[in-house]
Amino acid sequence: MAQPNLNPNSPFFHEERHSSLALFAGKPITICGVGALGGNLAETLARMGFTNLKLVDRDRVELRNLSTQPYSRAEIGSPKARALANMLYRAVQAKLEPVVVELAEANAVPLLKESALVVDALDNRAGRSAVSSVAQSLELPCLHIGFSADGLYGSGLWEPGYKIPQDTQGDPCDYPLTRPLALTMAALAARIISQFFTNGQKTEFELTWNDLKINYYPHE
């Protein structure tokens, strides 16, 4: 929806453009894992106007990440959480909190306890289990997002009732065609998060890439 009387040259244009989020844009959201799903979701939320994001990830940017995740060659070797926080500050002056640590049972409580919402985008069973356990014990709203190893199925599911998947062989993040799925899932998750803060509604989704019924054919 167009917003009148906005000065596109104003240094506060970003904040004014997203004024409709003002009531909840500062809610503390903790994103666990900032790879293909969490990284693209964090970027989407920051560009939407969310200003209080904590990014928890132990990993560093690798060359193979560049096809699916929001990083550049210049950031190879840098901690993902710091690289993403720096990039989004430069992009929209979002002040995000990077936490370069492996989330586990031992540190999950202090990392998550102040969150208005926890998003689990981790790629391992142990981390997801720690998030799920703490979210339930502290009664924190928690959205789990993930996709299958073949990159064809994804879901966004809330606690309680989330069933932790088994670790599987293969990494869909190794394949460039995973990025469209990851971006689609990030968009769905961002919409769900906005709805949750707007009216308390917890919407879930399942996405099967092959069922989108898109006609894809060569131009003649």
Stockholm file with secondary structure:
# STOCKHOLM 1.0

chainA/1-220         MAQPNLNPNSPFFHEERHSSLALFAGKPITICGVGALGGNLAETLARMGFTNLKLVDRDRVELRNLSTQPYSRAEIGSPKARALANMLYRAVQAKLEPVVVELAEANAVPLLKESALVVDALDNRAGRSAVSSVAQSLELPCLHIGFSADGLYGSGLWEPGYKIPQDTQGDPCDYPLTRPLALTMAALAARIISQFFTNGQKTEFELTWNDLKINYYPHE
#=GR chainA/1-220 SS CCCTTCCTTSTTHHHHHTGGGTTTTTSCEEEECCSTTHHHHHHHHHHHTCCCEEEECCCBCCGGGGGTSSCCGGGTTSBHHHHHHHHHHHHHCCCCEEECSCCCTTTHHHHHTTCSEEEECCSSHHHHHHHHHHHHHTTCCEEEEEECTTSSEEEEEESSSCCCCCCCSCCGGGSTTHHHHHHHHHHHHHHHHHHHHHHCCCCCEEEEGGGSCCCCCCCC
#=GC SS_cons         CCCTTCCTTSTTHHHHHTGGGTTTTTSCEEEECCSTTHHHHHHHHHHHTCCCEEEECCCBCCGGGGGTSSCCGGGTTSBHHHHHHHHHHHHHCCCCEEECSCCCTTTHHHHHTTCSEEEECCSSHHHHHHHHHHHHHTTCCEEEEEECTTSSEEEEEESSSCCCCCCCSCCGGGSTTHHHHHHHHHHHHHHHHHHHHHHCCCCCEEEEGGGSCCCCCCCC
//
